[in-house]
C-alpha cells in the first residue's frame, strides 16, 4: 500500500475566500456539507511529516497548493511518528486539543490509533469516490485513515559494489566486504519479513515463530550496520558511507536524483510492501476539523498526488497517475497484480499486534 485505473471526476470546487486573496482551485468538498457556509479558517494547520525529501514532496504537492487556495498556512511538525503517537493518545484521553491537526503516518501505526478510538472518521470525503481500493484501510470500519500511496522496502545498492550484477539474495549482505557498509532502519522496519525468509523460515511462521528472522538479524549485526531514519539513507549514499541498504525506494531515488550512482532490486526472498496514510485526531475545534478534512480531501486529488508522489517516486491511490521518469515497470512501483508477486504483504492486524515487540527485539539484537 490495487493501484491504477482511470481518471476521477470532480463534483465541485472549493475556491479561496477573500481572506485567501485568490481563486485557486483546491479540489472537491465532502459530498455532504454540514455547514451552510464554510466555517472560519484557522491561521494554520499542523501536519506531522517525515523530514528530508518526504516533507519537501508533501510541501510541493499538497501543502503549498492548499495554502495558495485557502490562505491557511501549513506548519510541518517533523516529530517522528512513534514519538508523536503517545502525545496524541494522551491528549485525546484527557479531552485536550491534540498537538497536531493531521498525522502523516504509517498505516500500521495509524491502525493502532484507529483501534484505540482516537481518529476521526473520514468517510465523507468526496474524493474517496475517485480512488482505488488501496485507499481503504483493511480490517477497519469506514475510513479512520485514508491510505495515500504504497511503497516497497527495496534493497538499494551501489552498482560499483556489485560488479557481477544486482544482489540476488539478502544473504549477499553477509559478505565480509560489506562490514560497516550496509544500513537498516533503527527499528528494523521493512527488514523483518525478508530476514525471516533469508533465515530459512516461512511467512506462514509469522508471528508464531520469528526465530529465523532474529537469527539472520544476529548475522547482520556482525556486519556492523548503520541504523537510522529516512533522511539518513539519502545522506549516507550521497557521502559514500554505505554500499547497500534496506530502505524505502524514495530514499534511493532521492540520492539518484542528486547524482549518486545507485540502483535497487527485489531479491529472491522478496521485499516488504506497505502503505502510509493521513488521519485526524479527535478533539479539534469543529472549524479546524473541517479544514483538516479539506487538506486530506485535496491530498487525494489527481493534481496533488501527481506532484507529491512524483517527488517520492511512489504509486498513489488515484487512478491514471503518470509514473515518474524511469519508474514505469520498476519493481518499486507496482501497479498491476503481477507486480506484487515478489512483494511481501502481511496483514495490518498481525503487524499492529506484534510490531512493538519486533522493534524491541531488533533493537536488543543490534545493541547487544
C-alpha positions as CSV (number, residue, x, y, z in Angstrom):
1,X,0.0,0.0,0.0
2,X,-5.0,-2.3,-6.0
3,X,-3.5,0.8,-7.7
4,X,-4.3,2.4,-11.1
5,X,-7.4,2.6,-13.4
6,X,-9.0,5.7,-15.0
7,X,-9.4,9.4,-14.1
8,X,-11.5,10.9,-11.4
9,X,-14.5,13.2,-11.8
10,X,-14.7,16.5,-9.9
11,X,-18.0,17.2,-8.3
12,X,-17.4,20.7,-7.0
13,X,-14.6,23.2,-6.4
14,X,-13.5,25.0,-3.3
15,X,-12.4,28.5,-4.1
16,X,-10.3,30.6,-1.8
17,X,-12.3,33.2,0.0
18,X,-11.5,36.8,0.3
19,X,-9.1,36.2,3.1
20,X,-7.1,33.9,0.8
21,X,-6.7,36.7,-1.7
22,X,-7.1,34.4,-4.7
23,X,-9.4,32.0,-6.6
24,X,-7.1,29.0,-6.9
25,X,-8.8,25.6,-7.3
26,X,-8.5,23.4,-4.2
27,X,-10.4,20.2,-5.0
28,X,-13.8,18.8,-4.1
29,X,-15.6,19.2,-0.8
30,X,-17.2,16.3,1.1
31,X,-20.3,15.1,-0.6
32,X,-22.5,16.0,2.4
33,X,-22.0,19.5,3.7
34,X,-23.0,20.1,7.3
35,X,-22.4,23.8,7.1
36,X,-24.5,26.5,5.3
37,X,-21.2,28.2,4.6
38,X,-17.5,27.5,5.1
39,X,-16.5,27.8,8.8
40,X,-13.9,30.2,9.9
41,X,-10.4,29.4,8.7
42,X,-7.7,28.8,11.2
43,X,-4.4,30.7,10.8
44,X,-2.6,27.4,10.3
45,X,-2.9,23.6,10.3
46,X,-0.1,21.5,11.8
47,X,0.7,18.4,9.7
48,X,3.1,15.8,11.2
49,X,5.6,14.7,8.5
50,X,8.9,12.9,7.9
51,X,11.8,15.1,7.0
52,X,14.1,15.3,4.0
53,X,12.7,14.5,0.6
54,X,9.5,13.4,2.3
55,X,8.4,16.7,3.6
56,X,9.7,18.6,0.6
57,X,7.5,16.5,-1.7
58,X,4.4,16.9,0.5
59,X,5.1,20.7,0.6
60,X,5.3,20.9,-3.2
61,X,2.3,18.7,-4.0
62,X,-0.2,19.3,-1.2
63,X,0.7,21.9,1.4
64,X,1.8,24.8,-0.7
65,X,-1.2,24.5,-3.2
66,X,-3.6,24.2,-0.2
67,X,-2.2,27.3,1.3
68,X,-2.4,29.2,-2.0
69,X,-6.1,28.1,-2.4
70,X,-7.2,28.8,1.2
71,X,-4.8,31.2,2.8
72,X,-4.3,28.7,5.6
73,X,-0.6,28.2,6.5
74,X,0.7,24.7,6.9
75,X,3.2,24.0,9.6
76,X,5.1,20.7,9.3
77,X,5.9,19.0,12.6
78,X,8.8,16.7,12.0
79,X,8.5,14.8,15.3
80,X,8.9,11.1,14.4
81,X,5.6,9.1,14.1
82,X,6.4,6.9,17.1
83,X,7.2,9.9,19.3
84,X,4.0,11.8,18.4
85,X,1.7,8.8,18.9
86,X,1.6,8.8,22.8
87,X,1.3,12.6,22.8
88,X,-1.8,12.4,20.6
89,X,-3.3,9.5,22.6
90,X,-2.8,11.3,25.9
91,X,-4.4,14.5,24.6
92,X,-7.5,12.6,23.4
93,X,-7.7,10.6,26.6
94,X,-7.6,13.8,28.7
95,X,-10.0,15.7,26.4
96,X,-7.3,18.2,25.4
97,X,-6.8,19.6,21.9
98,X,-4.3,17.4,20.2
99,X,-0.8,18.8,19.3
100,X,-1.4,18.3,15.5
101,X,-4.3,18.6,13.1
102,X,-3.2,15.8,10.7
103,X,-0.9,12.9,11.1
104,X,1.0,11.6,8.0
105,X,1.6,8.1,9.4
106,X,2.4,4.5,8.5
107,X,-0.8,2.6,8.1
108,X,0.2,0.2,10.8
109,X,0.8,3.0,13.3
110,X,-2.4,4.7,12.2
111,X,-4.3,1.4,12.6
112,X,-3.2,1.3,16.3
113,X,-4.6,4.8,16.7
114,X,-7.9,3.8,14.9
115,X,-8.3,0.8,17.1
116,X,-7.7,3.0,20.2
117,X,-10.6,5.2,19.0
118,X,-8.7,8.4,18.7
119,X,-9.2,9.0,14.9
120,X,-11.9,11.0,13.2
121,X,-14.0,9.2,10.5
122,X,-13.1,10.5,7.0
123,X,-15.8,8.6,5.1
124,X,-17.4,11.8,4.0
125,X,-14.5,12.9,1.8
126,X,-15.9,13.2,-1.7
127,X,-12.7,12.4,-3.4
128,X,-12.6,8.9,-2.0
129,X,-15.0,8.0,-4.8
130,X,-12.2,8.5,-7.3
131,X,-9.6,6.4,-5.5
132,X,-8.6,2.8,-5.9
133,X,-9.2,0.3,-3.2
134,X,-5.7,0.9,-1.9
135,X,-7.0,4.0,-0.1
136,X,-9.3,1.8,2.1
137,X,-7.6,0.6,5.4
138,X,-8.1,-3.1,5.5
139,X,-9.9,-4.6,8.5
140,X,-11.3,-1.3,9.8
141,X,-14.8,0.1,9.6
142,X,-15.2,3.2,7.5
143,X,-12.2,5.4,6.9
144,X,-10.5,6.3,10.2
145,X,-7.4,6.5,7.9
146,X,-7.1,7.4,4.3
147,X,-4.2,5.5,2.7
148,X,-2.5,7.8,0.2
149,X,0.1,5.6,-1.6
150,X,2.1,2.3,-1.4
151,X,5.8,1.7,-1.1
152,X,8.4,-1.0,-1.2
153,X,11.3,-1.5,1.2
154,X,13.8,-2.3,-1.6
155,X,17.4,-3.5,-1.4
156,X,19.2,-0.3,-2.6
157,X,22.8,-0.7,-3.7
158,X,25.8,0.9,-5.4
159,X,26.3,-0.9,-8.7
160,X,30.1,-0.5,-8.4
161,X,30.0,-2.5,-5.2
162,X,28.2,-5.3,-7.0
163,X,30.1,-5.7,-10.3
164,X,28.5,-9.1,-11.0
165,X,25.0,-7.6,-11.1
166,X,22.3,-6.8,-8.6
167,X,22.4,-8.7,-5.3
168,X,20.2,-11.8,-5.8
169,X,19.6,-12.5,-2.1
170,X,19.5,-10.6,1.2
171,X,22.2,-13.1,2.2
172,X,24.6,-11.4,-0.1
173,X,24.9,-8.6,2.5
174,X,26.7,-11.1,4.7
175,X,29.8,-10.8,2.5
176,X,32.7,-9.5,4.8
177,X,33.5,-6.7,2.4
178,X,30.2,-5.0,3.3
179,X,31.1,-4.8,7.0
180,X,30.2,-1.3,8.2
181,X,28.8,-0.5,4.7
182,X,25.1,-1.5,5.0
183,X,22.2,0.3,6.5
184,X,18.9,-0.5,8.1
185,X,16.1,1.4,9.8
186,X,16.9,1.7,13.5
187,X,13.9,-0.5,14.5
188,X,14.3,-2.9,11.6
189,X,11.1,-2.0,9.9
190,X,10.9,-3.4,6.4
191,X,13.6,-5.9,7.1
192,X,11.8,-8.4,9.4
193,X,10.0,-10.3,6.7
194,X,12.7,-10.8,4.2
195,X,15.0,-11.6,7.1
196,X,12.5,-14.3,8.1
197,X,12.9,-15.9,4.7
198,X,16.6,-15.4,4.4
199,X,17.0,-17.1,7.8
200,X,15.2,-20.2,6.5
201,X,11.7,-19.5,7.9
202,X,8.4,-19.0,6.1
203,X,5.8,-16.3,6.1
204,X,3.4,-18.8,7.5
205,X,5.5,-18.9,10.6
206,X,4.8,-15.2,11.3
207,X,4.2,-14.3,14.0
208,X,4.3,-17.6,15.9
209,X,8.0,-18.4,15.1
210,X,10.2,-15.5,14.2
211,X,13.4,-17.1,15.3
212,X,14.7,-17.4,11.7
213,X,14.3,-13.7,11.4
214,X,16.2,-13.0,14.6
215,X,19.0,-15.5,13.7
216,X,19.5,-13.7,10.4
217,X,19.5,-10.3,12.2
218,X,22.2,-11.6,14.5
219,X,24.3,-12.4,11.5
220,X,23.6,-9.0,10.1
221,X,24.6,-7.5,13.4
222,X,28.1,-8.9,12.9
223,X,28.3,-6.7,9.8
224,X,28.1,-3.5,12.0
225,X,25.2,-1.9,10.0
226,X,24.4,1.8,10.2
227,X,21.0,2.4,11.8
228,X,18.9,5.4,11.0
229,X,15.8,7.1,9.6
230,X,14.7,8.2,6.1
231,X,16.9,11.3,5.8
232,X,19.9,9.4,6.9
233,X,19.8,6.9,4.0
234,X,19.9,9.6,1.3
235,X,22.9,11.3,3.1
236,X,24.8,8.0,3.6
237,X,24.5,7.2,-0.1
238,X,25.5,10.7,-1.1
239,X,28.5,10.7,1.2
240,X,29.7,7.2,0.0
241,X,29.3,5.8,3.5
242,X,27.2,2.7,2.5
243,X,27.0,0.2,-0.3
244,X,23.6,-1.3,0.4
245,X,20.5,-0.6,2.4
246,X,17.1,-1.9,3.2
247,X,15.1,1.3,2.7
248,X,12.1,2.7,1.0
249,X,12.8,3.3,-2.6
250,X,12.1,7.1,-2.2
251,X,15.4,7.4,-0.3
252,X,17.4,5.7,-3.1
253,X,15.6,7.7,-5.7
254,X,16.5,11.0,-3.9
255,X,20.2,10.0,-3.9
256,X,20.0,9.1,-7.6
257,X,18.3,12.4,-8.5
258,X,21.2,14.1,-6.7
259,X,23.7,12.4,-9.0
260,X,24.6,9.4,-6.8
261,X,25.1,6.2,-8.9
262,X,22.6,3.9,-7.2
263,X,20.1,1.2,-8.1
264,X,17.6,-1.0,-6.3
265,X,16.2,-4.5,-6.6
266,X,13.8,-7.0,-5.2
267,X,15.9,-10.1,-4.1
268,X,14.8,-13.7,-4.3
269,X,13.2,-13.6,-0.8
270,X,11.1,-10.6,-1.8
271,X,10.6,-7.2,-0.2
272,X,8.0,-5.8,2.1
273,X,5.2,-3.7,0.6
274,X,3.2,-1.4,2.8
275,X,1.2,1.9,2.8
276,X,1.1,5.2,4.5
277,X,-1.9,7.4,5.1
278,X,-3.3,10.6,6.6
279,X,-5.6,10.8,9.6
280,X,-7.1,13.4,12.0
281,X,-7.0,13.0,15.8
282,X,-10.2,13.6,17.8
283,X,-10.6,16.7,19.9
284,X,-10.1,19.5,17.3
285,X,-12.4,22.6,17.3
286,X,-15.1,22.0,14.7
287,X,-13.8,24.6,12.2
288,X,-10.3,23.2,12.4
289,X,-11.6,19.7,11.9
290,X,-13.4,20.9,8.8
291,X,-10.3,22.4,7.2
292,X,-8.1,19.5,8.2
293,X,-10.6,17.3,6.3
294,X,-10.2,19.6,3.3
295,X,-6.5,19.1,3.4
296,X,-6.8,15.4,3.2
297,X,-9.5,15.6,0.5
298,X,-7.1,17.7,-1.6
299,X,-4.3,15.3,-1.0
300,X,-6.2,12.5,-2.9
301,X,-6.9,14.6,-6.0
302,X,-5.0,13.8,-9.2
303,X,-3.4,17.2,-9.1
304,X,-1.9,16.8,-5.6
305,X,-1.0,13.2,-6.0
306,X,0.8,13.7,-9.3
307,X,3.2,16.3,-7.8
308,X,3.5,14.8,-4.3
309,X,4.2,11.3,-5.4
310,X,6.4,12.2,-8.4
311,X,8.6,13.7,-5.7
312,X,8.5,10.4,-3.7
313,X,8.6,8.0,-6.7
314,X,5.6,6.1,-5.3
315,X,2.4,4.7,-6.7
316,X,-0.6,6.6,-5.4
317,X,-4.3,5.8,-4.8
318,X,-5.7,7.9,-7.7
319,X,-6.0,6.1,-11.0
320,X,-4.2,7.3,-14.0
321,X,-1.2,8.9,-12.5
322,X,1.9,9.2,-14.7
323,X,4.8,7.2,-13.2
324,X,7.9,9.3,-12.5
325,X,10.5,9.2,-15.2
326,X,12.2,5.8,-15.3
327,X,9.9,4.1,-12.8
328,X,7.3,2.6,-15.2
329,X,7.6,-1.2,-14.7
330,X,10.1,-0.8,-11.9
331,X,9.7,-3.4,-9.1
332,X,9.5,-0.5,-6.6
333,X,6.5,1.0,-8.5
334,X,3.9,-1.8,-8.5
335,X,0.7,-1.0,-10.4
336,X,-0.6,-4.4,-11.7
337,X,-1.5,-7.7,-9.8
338,X,1.6,-9.4,-11.2
339,X,3.8,-6.6,-9.9
340,X,3.0,-7.8,-6.3
341,X,4.1,-11.5,-6.8
342,X,7.5,-10.9,-5.3
343,X,6.4,-8.4,-2.7
344,X,5.7,-9.5,0.9
345,X,2.4,-8.3,2.4
346,X,1.5,-9.1,6.0
347,X,-1.9,-8.1,7.4
348,X,-2.1,-4.8,9.3
349,X,-3.7,-6.7,12.2
350,X,-0.7,-9.0,12.6
351,X,1.6,-6.0,12.4
352,X,-0.4,-4.0,14.9
353,X,-0.4,-6.8,17.4
354,X,3.4,-7.6,17.1
355,X,5.3,-4.7,15.7
356,X,6.3,-3.1,19.0
357,X,7.7,-6.5,20.1
358,X,9.5,-6.9,16.8
359,X,11.0,-3.4,17.0
360,X,12.2,-4.1,20.6
361,X,13.7,-7.4,19.7
362,X,15.6,-6.0,16.7
363,X,17.0,-3.1,18.8
364,X,18.0,-5.6,21.5
365,X,20.0,-7.6,19.0
366,X,21.6,-4.6,17.4
367,X,22.6,-3.1,20.7
368,X,23.8,-6.3,22.2
